[in-house]
Amino acid sequence: MKKLFIQSFIMSFIIVFAIAFMSSFAFSVENKNIQIKKQPEIQQVKPKKPVKIKLKRSSEGKYTWELSGDDVDEIVKADKRLKKLLTTE
């Protein structure tokens, strides 16, 4: 009785292992047929670099600054904002 149980256990283990092996093989064959297409209209957006400001204050209390950056429009906006905030009347 015990010998029959061990034999049936071994046979069922072999069958389960064979099915798992065959299904993994079939899955790998299906994956080889997949083609990846790139869409050129979708591009990654680069983050904007901030405007760098070097602010200096003279001994007389007046401010000067140097601006640098990649986007000219952002540099102009920063310059206008600094003039508005730092000019003393």
C-alpha positions in Angstrom: 0.0 0.0 0.0 2.8 2.4 1.0 4.8 1.5 -2.2 1.7 2.3 -4.4 1.3 5.7 -2.7 4.9 6.6 -3.2 4.7 5.6 -6.9 1.6 7.6 -7.5 3.1 10.6 -5.7 6.2 10.4 -7.9 4.2 10.0 -11.1 2.0 13.0 -10.2 5.1 15.0 -9.4 6.6 14.1 -12.8 3.4 15.0 -14.6 3.1 18.4 -12.9 6.8 19.1 -13.6 6.4 18.2 -17.2 3.3 20.4 -17.6 5.0 23.3 -16.0 8.1 22.9 -18.2 6.0 22.6 -21.4 3.9 25.7 -20.5 7.0 27.8 -19.8 8.5 26.7 -23.1 5.4 27.6 -25.0 5.3 31.0 -23.2 8.9 31.8 -24.2 8.1 30.9 -27.8 5.1 33.3 -27.8 7.3 36.1 -26.4 9.7 35.9 -29.3 6.9 36.9 -31.7 6.2 40.2 -29.9 7.4 43.3 -31.7 8.0 46.6 -30.0 7.3 49.7 -32.1 8.6 53.1 -31.1 6.4 56.1 -31.6 8.5 59.2 -32.7 5.7 61.6 -31.9 6.0 60.8 -28.2 9.1 62.4 -26.8 10.4 62.8 -23.3 10.1 66.3 -22.0 13.3 67.7 -20.4 12.8 69.7 -17.2 13.5 73.4 -17.4 16.7 74.7 -15.9 16.1 77.6 -13.5 17.5 81.0 -14.1 20.7 81.5 -12.0 20.9 84.8 -10.2 24.1 86.3 -8.7 22.9 89.1 -6.5 25.3 91.8 -5.2 24.8 94.7 -2.9 27.1 97.7 -2.9 28.2 99.6 0.1 25.7 102.3 -0.9 22.8 99.9 -0.5 22.2 99.5 -4.3 21.7 96.1 -5.8 23.2 94.6 -9.0 22.7 91.2 -10.4 23.9 88.8 -13.1 21.5 86.4 -14.7 22.2 83.2 -16.7 20.2 80.4 -18.0 19.0 78.6 -21.2 15.6 80.2 -21.8 15.8 83.9 -22.8 12.2 84.5 -21.9 12.7 83.3 -18.4 15.8 85.5 -18.0 13.8 88.6 -19.1 11.0 87.7 -16.6 13.5 87.3 -13.8 15.1 90.6 -14.7 11.8 92.5 -14.7 10.8 90.9 -11.3 14.2 91.8 -9.7 13.9 95.4 -10.9 10.4 95.6 -9.5 11.4 94.1 -6.1 14.8 95.6 -5.6 14.5 99.2 -6.9 14.4 101.8 -4.1 12.6 105.0 -4.8 
